[in-house]
Amino acid sequence: ARYFLSVDIDSQIELAKREQLGLQQVRPYLALLPLMQQHRGLSNVVLSGAESFKPEIPKTQAAIDTLFIQIDRQIKAAPGEQFALRETSALREKWNALKSIDAESGAAKAFQARTAMIADLLSAIRVIAIESNLVLDSNSAGFHLVTLFSDKLPRLAEIIAQARGLSAGLAAKKTMNADERSRLSVLAMLGAAATPEAAATFAVALKNAPEINATLSGSAKSLQLIEPYIQSLDKSFLNALTIKADTGETFSAGANVTVGIMQFTNGILPLMDGILQQRIESVSNRMLWRDLAGILSIAIAAYLLGALFLAT
């Protein structure tokens, strides 16, 4: 029984450490997401005619290149298993092919290609969460927090970021065809549907761990920005006879929402790390008390045997 207890305790510690490794590896990928979304939006605006946004693109490209270098260093130097290696390699290849603006491809095709690349990034984030066992976290609050930062919040941010990039491009050219109207309408509907799902997941996590409210309550309010943002899209684009929206204001309005969502997302990571660290310490303490109990049992047995021997 002592042996199996020891194996179970060691297993729990190793699982928690594996999840911590997943948290460490997912951070730069979550940092890549808003930068790639910004690059796509800026590219679409420039290709739609707003040349004043062009100087911002090299800055975003440089930031993305820097993060890829950090990921490469992490893969080569960090101890332990590396997750999502295949996905990372494919993502880097796509980025190297797409990071320069190709005016001949046109705004629509460039936007679509960059959206496909971001979809690969979202998949890589999910793969890390799966392979590191984060998605199987035994803590109820932890399970729902992982669901938020590895799936629901990044995908919600992507919906809003697509709407931002598309609408800013429409504001730049002041026209909208049927396909663009349909795409923007679908994004608005997806955003409206995904928001309550994320809010409900956070509510469950909060119910199981009320103490996280102090840290996340502020950034969680970013979800409340989505409905007004969608309403602004309806007013300025979907239900407007003519497009009069300012390109910069349109881009900034969407950016405010996506930045808030990603702050919420990133705020979850240290809390999740704390949950895992607490688990490791708790299990380690169990191991310590188990060992002390074993030593004490041996000492008592030795004392009793000694006393019995002396009595005889």
N, C-alpha and C positions, 0 to 999 in steps of 0.2 A: 504494500500500500504506500509505503514511504517512497519507493522508487517511482510509482506512477504519479504521485503528487508532485515529485520533483520534476518529472517530465512535463506535466501540465503547466507548472509555474514557468519553467524555461520556455515553453511554447508560447505562453501569453506574452512574455517579455519580448521574444523574437518577433512576434506579430506586431506588437506596438512599435518596435524599432523599425520594422519594415514600413509601416504606415508613416512614421516620421521621415523616412527616406523619401517616400512618395511626396510628402509635403514639401520637402526641400527641392525636389526636382520639378514640381509643378509651378513653382514661383516664377521662374523666367518665362515660362510659356504664357502664364496669365499676364505678365508684363508685355509680352509681344502682342497680345490681342488688341488693345486699344491703339497701339502704334500702327499695326497693319490696317486696322479700320480707318485710322486717320489718313494713312497713305492712299487708300482706295478712294476716300471721300475727296481729298485734295486733287488726286488725279482726275476724278470725274468732273470736278468743278473746272479745272484747267482745260480739259478736253471739251468742255461745254462752252468755253469762251472767256472764262474769268482768268486772264493771264496774271493778274495781281497776286494770285495765290501760289504761283509757280515757285518763288524762292523758298517756300516752306517745305517743299517736297524733299530736297536734298537733306535737310535737317532730320526729317522723319526717317529717311533711308539710312542715314548714318546711325541713328539710334537703334534701328532694327538690326543693322549689321553688327553693332556692338553687342547686342543681346545674343545673337547667334554665336559670336566669339565666346561669350560667357558660357553658353550652353556647351560648346565644344570643349572648353576647359573643364567644365564640370564633369562631362562624360569621361574625359581622359584622366582626370586627377582624383575625383571623388571616390572614396571607398564604397564598396557594396555594389549591388546590382543596379544596372542602368535600365530604366524603363522607356518604352516607346522609341527605341533606337531607329527602327525602320521608318516610323512615321516622321521622325525628326529629319532623317536623311532626305526623304521625299519632299518634305516641306522646304528644306533649304534649297533644293534644286529648283522648286517652283519659284521661290523668292528670287533667286539669282536670275531666272528667266524673265521675271515680271517687274522687277524693281525700277526699271527705266520706263518712262512713258513712251508708248508707241502710238504716235498720232495717226498712223495709217490704220490701226485696228479700229479706231473710233471709240467713243465714250462707252457705248453699250457693251461692246465685247471686252474692253479693258475692265470695266466694272464686274462683268460676269467672271472673268478669269481670276480677278483678285478675290471675289467672293468664294470661288471654289478653293482657293488657297487658304482662306480663313476657315472654311469648313474642315480642311485637313488639320488645321491648328486645333480646332475644337475637338476633333477626334483624338488628337495626340494627348490633350488634357484628360480626356475620358479614359484613354488607354492607361495612362499613368495611374489614375485613381483605381482602375480595375486591377492592374498587375501588382500594385503595391498593397492590395487588399483594403484600401481606404473605403471602398464602397461597401465592404462587409463589416464595417466597424460595429462592435458589439454594443457600444453605448448608444442609446436611443437618440439623444441630442446630437452626438457625434455623427451618427448615420445621416441625419437630416442636414447637418451642417455640410457634410461632404457632398450630399446631393446638390446643395445650393452652389458651392464654389466650383464643383467640377462639371456641372451640367446646367441647371436651371438659370442661374444668374449670367454666366457667359453667353448662353444662347439668347437670353433676353437682351443683353447688351448688343449682341450681333443684329438682332431684329431692328433695334433702335438705330444702330450705326448704319445699317443699310438704308433705312428711311432718311437718315441725316444726309448721307452722301448723295442719294438719289434726288431728294428735294432741293439740296443746295445746287445741284447741277441744273435742275429745272428753273430755279431762281436765276441762275446765270444766263440761260438762253431764253427765258421768258416764254417758252412754249412747252407743250406736253402732248405726246401722241397717245393713242389708245393703249398701247402696250405699257407705257410708263405709268399711265393712270391706273391700270390694272395692278401693276407691281406694287405701287405705293399703297393702293387700297388693301391689297393682301397683307402687306407689312403692318399696316395699321390694325387690321383684324387680328393678326398673329400677336402683336404686342398687347392688345387688349385682352387676349385669351391667356397669354403666358404670365401676365402680371399677377392675377389672383392665385395662380399655381405656386409661384415663388413665395408670395405672401403667406399662403397656407402652410407651406413647408417650413418657413421661418417660425410661424406660430406654433407648430408642433415642437420644433427644437426649443423654443422659448418655454413652452409648457414643461418640458422635461429638464430644463436647466435655466431657471429664471434669472440666475446670476449673470448670464451673458447679455441681458438687456442693457445693463449699464454701459457695456462696451459697444454694442451694435445698434442701439436704439436710434442714434443720430444718423448713421449711414443707411439704416434700413428705410428711413424716410424717403430715400431716393426713389423707391417704388411708387411713392405718391406723386412723383413728377411725370409719370408716364401718361396718365390719362389726360392732363392738360396739354401735354406735348402732342398727343394724337389729335386732340381737338384743334390744335393750331394747324396741323396738317390738313385736316378737313376744311378749315376756314380758308387757309391761304392757297391750297392747291386742289384738293379733290372737289370742293364745292364752289370754287372760284371761277368766274367767267373769264377773267384774265389774271395772269400771274404778275403780281406787283411786289412780291416779297424780296427783300434785300438778301443778296447771296451770303454776305458775312453774318448777318443776324440769323439767317436760317441755319447755317453751319454751326454757329455758336449755341443755338437753342438745342440742337440735337446733342452737341458735345457735352453740354451741362448735364444732360440726363445720363449719357453713357459713362461720364466720369463718376457720377454719383453711384451708379450700379457697380462699377469696378472698385470703388472705395469700399463699398459694402462687401464685395467679394473678397478683397484682400484683407479686410478686417477680420474675416472668419479664420484665416490661416493661423495666426498666433493663438487664438482660442482653441482651435483643434489640436495644435501642438501641446497646449497646456493640458488638455484632456488626456492625451497620450502619455505625457510625462508623469501626470498624476497616477495614471494606471501603472506605469513602470515602477514608480516609487512604492505604490500600494502593494503590488505583487512582490517586489523585492523585500519589503518589510515582512510580508507573510513568510517568505523564504528565511529571513533572519530569525523570526520567532520560531519557525519550524526547527531550525538548526539549534537554537538555544534550548528548545524543549527537548530535543534529542539528547543534547549534552547533559541537561539536567536529569533526564530519565536515567542515563547511564551512571551519573554521579550518585543518584539516589539508590540505584540498584547495587552499585559498588559498596555504598555505605551500609546498606542492609545486609549484604553478604558478609561484609567485614564484621558487623556487629554480631551476626549469627555465628560466625566462626569464633569470635572471642568468647561468646556466651557458652560455647561448647568446650 
